[in-house]
Amino acid sequence: MYSKNVMISNPTGLHARPATLLVKLSESFQSDLQIINGSNAADPKSIFSLLAAGLRPGLTITVKGVGADEHEAVEKICSFIDALEE
């Protein structure tokens, strides 16, 4: 298991368009992935799960991966979230 924290700095949060891109990125990895916000966990391979998670600007979330490519998956997802801007 590998995990890393990242803050959502995009002023509009993780809404439909960036969430769709995040799903596509996440689906390219074999590892089981989670985005954790407090006691809530979202599956970044599911657009519905991501949108229901309410990932707002200013939140610090944890991206967790378990599997063969967990390190690469978590790092790339965190970089994607960190680079979001609109």
Residue pairs with C-beta under 8 A, 6 or more apart in sequence:
1 64
1 65
1 66
1 70
2 64
2 65
2 66
2 70
2 71
2 74
3 62
3 63
3 64
3 65
3 74
4 62
4 63
4 74
4 75
4 78
5 60
5 61
5 62
5 63
6 60
6 61
6 63
6 78
6 81
6 82
7 58
7 59
7 60
7 61
7 82
8 14
8 55
8 56
8 57
8 58
8 59
8 60
8 61
8 81
8 84
9 57
9 58
9 82
9 84
9 85
10 18
10 57
10 81
10 84
10 85
10 86
11 57
11 85
11 86
12 57
12 86
13 55
13 56
13 57
13 59
14 22
14 50
14 53
14 55
14 81
14 84
15 51
16 47
16 51
18 84
18 86
19 47
19 50
19 51
20 47
21 80
22 44
22 50
22 77
22 80
22 81
23 44
23 45
23 46
23 47
23 50
25 76
25 77
25 80
26 33
26 44
26 45
26 73
26 77
27 45
29 65
29 67
29 69
29 72
29 73
29 76
30 67
30 68
30 69
31 65
31 66
31 67
31 68
31 69
31 70
31 73
32 65
32 66
32 67
33 43
33 44
33 45
33 63
33 64
33 65
33 73
33 74
33 77
34 41
34 42
34 43
34 44
34 63
34 64
34 65
35 41
35 42
35 43
35 44
35 50
35 53
35 55
35 61
35 62
35 63
35 64
35 77
36 42
36 61
36 62
36 63
36 64
37 53
37 54
37 55
37 59
37 61
37 62
40 53
42 49
42 50
42 52
42 53
42 55
43 49
43 50
44 50
44 63
44 77
55 61
61 81
63 74
63 77
63 78
63 81
64 74
65 71
65 73
65 74
67 73
